[in-house]
Structure formats: C-alpha cells, structure tokens
Amino acid sequence: MTTISMAKLRDHVEARKREIGWVDDDAATDALRNKGGNRTPEKRAALARIDARAIAAGKKPTRSYY
C-alpha cells in the first residue's frame, strides 16, 4: 500500500479529468447530482437546515433536491 498526500491525490484526479476530457462546470455537476427521489424525510429536513444555515451566513446554498 502506498501513502500519498491529499495534494498529490488532488493533482492526480485533476490530471485524470483532463485526460478523459471531464468538464467541471455547473451543468456537468448538476447532471451528476442525486435527484433525491428516495430520500427520507429526515434527510430532506437536514438538507433544508443546511440551506438555511448557508443563507443565514450570507453564503450561496449548495443546490440540492429535497
């Protein structure tokens, strides 16, 4: 087993994404998002609380489906 730093892992992932032509934009990210059709009510409530905290802190909430 080999141990690598998080920075090396990030660099490897970024290089691999370039090799396969991966595009990191909002449309590609949204296409991969879990649409949440099978989420429990508890998970939906947790996502709503996360959004509320982000808004209260003046941050843009992460797009989530709930």
Steps between C-alpha positions, in 0.01 A plus 500: 500500500623847413429810705451827314411849611165659428677751273650218291162329482335824386767550235454142378123540481530831313748348253271202441202728442700686236596169334141386464366844408297553815350847527445642849218744441159552658317301232726194535482514879121529496469206262680279753300616801275257678147620423381380840201293397557246779610735778356457844310786664787529749753552220275757333472689828877488548557642151251779573687586822831506312352741247359722776839517675675590174250777428530633857879512457463693175619208288344350190339168596615186325243389245320199634175328421265444788 
